[in-house]
Amino acid sequence: MPNRNVNLLFALFALSGFTGLIYESVWSHYLRLFLGAAAFAQSFVLAAFMGGMALGAWLASRWSARLPNLLAAYGWIEAAIGVAALIFHESFVLLTQLSLDHVIPALGSPATVEIYKYSLCALLIVPQTVLLGMTFPLLSGAVIRRGPEASGHHLAMLYFTNSIGAAAGALVAAFLLLSWLGMPGTMRLAGVFNLALAAAVLAIARRGEPAPIAAAPFGGAALSGNQMVRLFLAGAFVTGLASFIYEIVWIRMLSLVLGSSFHAFELMLSAFITGLALGGLWIRRRIDHIADPVRFAGLVQIFMGLAALATVFVYHWTFDWMAWALGVLQHNENAYPLFNLFSHALAFAVMLPATFLAGMTLPLFTHVLLRGGRGERAIGQVYAANTLGAIAGVLITVHVLVPGAGLKLALVVGALFDMLLGTWLLRYSQAASRRIHALVAVVLGMLAATATARAAILEPERLSSGVFRYGQALPDFGRVYFYRDGKTASVAVRSQQGGLVTIITNGKPDAGIRLDPGLPPTPDEYTMSLVAALPLLIKPDAKTFANIGWGSGLTGEVALSHSGPGVLDNIEIEPAMVAGARSFSPRVSRPYSDPRSNVHFEDAKSYFARHGKLYDVIMAEPSNPWVNGVAGLFTTEFYRDTKRYLAPGGLFVQWLQVYEFNDRLLGSILAALGENFADYEIYESNPGDVLVVAVAEGRVPRPGALPEKETGFMEQLRRLGITHIEEISARSLGTKKQIGPLFSALAPPVNSDFRPFVQLEAPRSRFQGSRAQALLSLATAPLPILEMAGGAPTAYLKEPVPEYVSSLRLRAQSVAVEIARVLLDRSADPLRSGEPVAIPILLVLKRPGALCTDEPSKTALVQLHNAAEITLSYLAPEQRRALWIDRKWLGCTPRSSEVRDRLEVYAAIAARDARGMVERARALLAGPAKGGDDWGRYLLVTAMLGAHAAGEHEEAQRLWKDYRGALFPGAEIAPYVVYLTNLR
């Protein structure tokens, strides 16, 4: 039979590898939704993927010699894989929902739940992985039957093409298919590819296939046939074990350099697989001519172990290389592909030497047994042994080596496995001095492993530097005095100047607290404290609380400082986080000692489903959504399921970031919230964070009075400078109905488990350092837009808040109150103002007669307008009246028509006179242009706001249509203006 189809089969097997890695990648996404932690899902998918493939390879090794047409069998298996992919999504949704609704609530202990969850996940993917495991032995056998004289070349080439296709599949899925088609569509497209591949293979198979050819036993070996089989099957197991120790450790290590985003994970996976592929490619032309393959294999294993040890030192320098790259690259949209390309290069720098050598082992071991008289069954046997070793490597690394010994020592253990295997192989080579070679190898390996383990590198300060974010390999951030590699993340605690203590997860700070009570609180303290304080003020009768994510423990501390909560169930996936947070003592102590506090190391979805308990308040403080796996706590499915565990009238409270984010991402999360909750209200905790309070029915209640009798709770609030309820109520940025039009123009997709928009796009925003500005822009607009157009009740400060209070809303109100106080008090000295922003305004406007002349100075007009923009939105009605309607502070009747026109507009806004706003602003717009474009734009927005508030939405749209071209010719349109244009 001519072998002209062999090259075509190589190409088809590349496509098979392409789809296989798509399945592995997307399966990890699916199973993470059910299993919880991304690291657990990935390790389980690896174990199940490899376990099924091992079984499939073993079955193929048993049957292949008896099959007359291996290529036809391979084609039908590819077809079955494709059909399974087409129905996977529906099967997953049906079975997991049934489990959450009926099965898990009936189970008892967390251990039983975990066993059930992993069993169900195995049921979902193992049948397909068994089929995938059959593909390599069957196609290899079919190709070898067509060219037995080049069996080694063909094996290596198949290994290369399948692996390089897999590497491409990881990248295409991560950067193209998932964002384009979502998870269901990506699975179905891969299934269609498999069906097309099957059709092509079956067409070739119809031409027939040569009979199996028994290979001649390899001559000259120093061991018998059975000894050789046992040696190389054991070797395949050990090298698979070591390789997957490397893979998991490298991915965990590189996450600290590249960031722990989904894109970074796929780049690392692609680099690992590409290294294997290149090793297979290199050996393909040499494998048939190796005189002593046992010795060659032994040397490969020894050098592989040494190369793995060397990665520790290379890895040390990747922090500096990443710092250099971030110093060179601009943080914008165009540079993000370059950042990913450089990240890929760093992954190659760490992985390539060892993976290149690892890529030689499977073809080499298989070839030795094939030529040693084992026939085609050797292909499946070696593949099965290798994948069984991979399973062992995954389980040992995730559950024993990393949490028990740390990342560096886990890597050293993997290298020892490889080097001991190499020594063992050398012992059975044909070399005359093989025993001496083996002895030298074992001594060399032990010395290298010991030196690497004891090397004074990879200091905790470097590992926790967050170089991917800050661009510094060893920043002067302070001393790290807690560092632990947990099962799912590496956790560090760092102390800095000023009494600041920060807990860090995979290089990203998750919470920072100042332990010195004499120093002002950090912005994080506002977020963590208000997550607990808001529901206690909105629903003071709440008794049952659940908190998703431990963080620093401060949220639990604040909740337990109040006597109201009867139970606080803390749900955390990583035990190292809870251990590290003990460093915040004595600031955080109640969550560890209060009997009302319980800690559950479990996935939140499983915990809620298993207990079926209803809570008055569910608080969620996950890490940033760009972190791989975290975006699943911001999806419509998560909100749908969480809502089921709220008691009647219960509150769901969640932290959301606006830093390293953008408006479409925030809008996508709010769209998911809006699909599942009847109402939500958003509060600003600091300029970079907001909190959302959601209810399943009705409207979100307003916060009540401060509970003065709760001394512990009030102490927590006073720490934040909060002594009056309006200092919390004034942080409100709007409700679901009020802010809806703000994001409608962006048309953000609803963030979903199966179309993970936030997970895919948030890493890009993190790199760019962008901000979601629209919400805070609307809430700090120079006009009372939400109050008049959205019907938002506004809380006003009675006095300025302390300068350290970091809230844009409160800072704006503080400045407004200070301007009103000084202007209305003739004896007040502007230079003694506690608000520096107000001083330039006050110095000009307090000057006698500043606005009374026929032609006031331009500076006076500018500062008058600045005062109006600051005060008209943020003063209580009586202060607005005194300042802008009574205007006694002026001390005169202005003679300038321009000043009078402005004051009339300001007076209408101060009175919330919608009709007066429209008429006065429209008349000035229609008259001679005065005051420049800034004043014209202000008039247009004033007229549009008045029209909307008066119910004349068509008039507002007409005004925008008439004046937009003249007043906004190419100018950037502020989000609050976009909001008005979208009101209907």
Disulfide bonds with the S-S distance in Angstrom:
Cys852-Cys892 1.70
